Amino acid sequence: MRFLKNNGLSITLLALFIGCLIGFVVTGHAENNEEKQQKGEPTVSLGDYVTSGDFTEPLFVNWESEFLQQFAYVVLTIFLFQKGSSESKKVEKPDSVDEKPEDHQHDPHAPWPVRRGGVALKLYKHSLSLVFLALFIISLLLHAVGGVSAYNQGLAQHGQTTVSLLEFLGTPRFWSQSFQNWQSEFLSVLSIVVLGIFLRQYGSPESKPVHAPHDETGH
């Protein structure tokens, strides 16, 4: 019970992710076969569907935009401020996140890269943004791989010449899909940053205390 209490948020989010992913697989497969039937094409099995570009392209387009959002948010909040937002560092005062980790090398409770110092600490200092950047790049590449497969399938059906992966990266389709998702991610971040200045949610760490003045910045 203590484990569930200590990890309830991550467990619940993981369960929601898996549930939604399964829902996407099942409904996407049904929709894909429905479209094929309407065009007089043979339907595909669930296994063939999840390994096709029709499934992987939209899946990784969404993952790509989510990881881009997280990477940009982590990096931009290092040096940009928003007065009154709990998502921003304090404007006028030093913030605890700017404390030098080298000053805590002898803290026995500090993570081992902090205690070790050197290259390990240099990497660890930027590990969050580096991992989000890597996940974004991987998702972007998988989006391209799935996308070129689906794109070439459409071209082949119309007797047109297929394209390479590199050529697909220069198509309007690839960038239209990316920008369509990216704009929504930045809009959602903008919403939490700005709305949190004036609105509150009692009990949520994503909100300032209900009694906090509008111009109070950070937690």
Secondary structure, 3 states (H helix, E strand, C coil): CHHHHHCHHHHHHHHHHHHHHHHHHHHHHHHHHHHHHHCCCCCCCHHHHHCCHHHHHHHHHHHHHHHHHHHHHHHHHHHCCCCCCCCCCCCCCCCHHHCCHHHHCCCCCCCHHHHHCHHHHHHHCCHHHHHHHHHHHHHHHHHHHHHHHHHHHHHHHCCCCCCCHHHHCCCHHHHHHHHHHHHHHHHHHHHHHHHHHHCCCCCCCCCCCCCCCCCCCCC
